[in-house]
């Protein structure tokens, strides 16, 4: 019985490890918050998963909770993906 549980837990760990490794986080600083349009202006480092150099630009956010969690000047780590022609922030965490 113990072996079956160990194998199941190991399979779960390995199946989720690939997903966690695929999420590329980018450093940035919040420059402007547009709550009316769910957009953030961020001065960011290189966005490796989109092959984009660092610059300051406007991003849409996937969830209003992201907008409510930040303030101007916050240092952040975020993950952005292409959604059609739009770049959308999927996850964001404020750094201490």
N, C-alpha and C positions, 0 to 999 in steps of 0.2 A: 504493500500500500504506500509506504513512504517513497519508494522509487517512482511510482506513478505520479505522485504529487511533485516530486523533484523534477521529473521530466516535463510535466505541465508548466511549472514555474519557469524553468529554463527556456522552454519554447516561447512563452510570453515575453520574457526579457529579450530574447534574440529577435522576435518579430517586431517589437517596438523600438529596438535600438537603431535599426535602419531609418525609421521615420524621424527620430529625434536628431540623428546625424544629418539629415537632409535639410533641416531648417537653418538657413544662414541668417545670422543676426548682423545688423549694421549699427554703428554708433552714430549718434546725432545730438543736436541741440535744438529745442523747440524755439522758433523765432516768432511765429504767429499762430493764433488759434482762430479758426473761422467756424464757429458753432452753427451758424445758419446753413452752411453748406457741407458740414462734416469734413472739413479739410484742415490739415496742419502744414505749416511751412517749417521745414526742417533743414538745418545746415548739417549735411551728413558726410560720412566717410564713404569709401568705395562700397558699392553694392555688388558684391561678388556674384550672387545668383542672377543678376541682370547685366553683368559685365559693364557697369556704369561707374565712372569716376566720381569722386566726391564733389559736391556742389551744394547750393541752396536751392530747394525746389518745393513745390506744393504737392501734397499727397492726399488722396481720399482715404478715409478710414472705414474699415469693414463694420465697426461696432461703435455706437455712440459712447459706450463706456470708456473707450480709449480717449475721446475728446475730454470727458469729464475727469479723467485721471491725471491730466497734465496741466502745467502752467508755463507761461513764457519763461525761458531760461533753463528749464529742466534739461538735464543730460539724460539721454534715453538709449536703450537698445531696442531695435525694431526689426520686424521681418516684413518685407514688401514683396508682392507678387503682381504679375501682369494679369489683368482681368479684361480681356479684349484689348482696347487701346488705352485703358486706364491703369495706373499704378496704384494699388490699394494696400494699405498697411493692414496686415492680418493680426499681428501681435505686437505689443509694445510694453516695455517695462521701464519705469523711471529708475535711474541709478542714483545711489547715495552721493 
